[in-house]
Amino acid sequence: MPPVVEMQNVTLRLSKQTLQKARVLAAERATSISGLLASQIEKLVETNDEYEIAMKRAFSRMEKGFRMGEIPKLDRDALHER
């Protein structure tokens, strides 16, 4: 049995024109305006969470460094030899 998730209502103000278009869009997707908004916000939050995880992973790898092969050590005289 999935865990029970507590839901909370949110009040939103939209122009009449936007609200009408949202009603049509929600109807086309067989959902309510509330369902439409909830799914979009959940996608935004999930995408942001994935981004944060990827950034942390990338910074961790950068701090660790990458093995790029050994660079031969040259002395100053060898570098400036003509």
Long-range contacts (C-beta under 8 A, 24 or more apart in sequence): 12-37
